[in-house]
Amino acid sequence: MNKNYTSTRDKQINISAKDAIKKGFADDGGLFVYPELNQLKVDLDQLKDLNYQQIASIILSKLLPDFSKEEIDSSIDQAYSNSFDTTDITPVVPVNNFFVLELFHGPTSAFKDVGLQMLPQLMKHVLGPDNKVMILTATSGDTGKAALEGFKNLDNMGITVFYPHNGVSKVQQLQMETTNGSNTEITAIRGNFDDAQSNVKKIFNDEKFEKELGPKVSLSSANSINIGRLIPQVVYYFDSYIQLVKKGSIKLGDKVNFTVPTGNFGDVLAGYYAKQMGLPVNKFIVASNENNVLTKFFQNGVYDRNMPFFQTVAPSMDIQISSNFERLLYYKSNEDTDYVNQLMADLEKDGRYQVSDEVLQSIKEDFYCGYATDKQIEESISEVYKQDNYLMDPHTAVGYKVMRDYQKLDDDTPTVLLSTASPYKFVRVVAQSILDAVPNDDLNAMQKLNDVTKLPIPKNLANVWNLPVLHEDVIDTDQMESYVKSKVEDQFYDKN
Ligand SMILES: *Cc1c(COP(=O)(O)O)cnc(C)c1O
């Protein structure tokens, strides 16, 4: 059986999971994918008495076949034994007639922690004795901080984060600016997330630049284009399903729906991996904010990013190019890499592509897609708080709104709503949605929200206001490459 990864744009590529994690993405610009995923079936019966870490061990061993069991288990241990504030790691909470899968109990209070506590641990087993790696990360707010916390102070690894200037919440900005650690570099860029992401990609594809960094330094990515970040996310789909079985909410083998707020399509793609591997899923309900390129794609099969970019109250999803959608196109075109290559060339050239009816229909069999406006986000936060006494963050609220739209189509399959951040991370919009009067500054808004709701503030968010600001750089997008170069020199060459 196959034990290697290939590229979405070239099936001749054959690369081990370790090398795929080290490189981040393929030289042809494509993403690494595991062919014939449905050969990796997981026996659900085997999972039914296991905890999160044990389930993780089984799933990761299948998807990372060249890692030893020892390497996988020690990585899981390091990633999840102390850093989450609950032993369940990702608890499932019943709310009204649906379930919330809370993915925000990690060190930075966003779901990114699940992948980014793990990726650096895997990376340790990938680097050779003389290798150094600089991780480049474009962030719409949450990935940056989660990656910084994951990679902080690890030997032979540095991390550089780019985020949109004035494009993240106050709390997110403070979280990044106050990061300590000897190997952490952070700068705002004058541009939006897509500008950050496309320029990071450009740096990766610049062979001349890679040579300038010297033979022992390589670049890699902490975005969900890296399989080392994506694959740990497959685990919570299996684990949440098993939690529902243990609670008696479903029987082993019953189908469930998952509702997933989406930006780069990484979170929901991990769910699709789980389904391919045998998890009984009926539909994935994919939810965007007003940057609704995907919703339009579901209507006519045209992916067209030529539309205005909106800054919404769910900023971690302010994305027009969902990178991981390329991986779905690979699977849904029956792994036709020439076809994917053509679509991506069209996207590059014209900002749009159109898929065949067959591919669109096949996607619609597994996925439903909709979106929520800012107003609907606030209404949803308020509605669920008043009805169910449950406080959602704005990204989760996007999912809630689209889930309710979908349920009007008469599907009563038990549904799990993925909650991707703590409401305190986006305190302004959450406070506006449920309080009559909102204090002007976010610190007071956070405290008032806590007084009214009695929901505890995660420690890392309560503390962020008191920490010294250590990073204040703002640069233009055309300075990103030279910024990386100088940081590589600082990290790996100037030190004695
Ligand atoms: C990153 C993020 C998302 C979107 O996840 P993708 O994997 O990019 O689709 C949703 N909500 C929050 C809070 C996030 O940080």
The ligand as an ORCA input file, in Angstrom:
! r2SCAN-3c Opt
* xyz 0 1
  C      -8.561     30.006     11.611
  C      -9.914     30.193     12.180
  C     -11.055     29.782     11.482
  C     -10.991     29.214     10.086
  O     -10.342     27.956     10.029
  P      -9.756     27.442      8.637
  O      -9.015     26.195      8.975
  O      -8.869     28.514      8.118
  O     -10.914     27.210      7.752
  C     -12.277     29.936     12.100
  N     -12.386     30.481     13.326
  C     -11.313     30.886     14.019
  C     -11.507     31.500     15.370
  C     -10.047     30.748     13.485
  O      -8.978     31.149     14.179
*
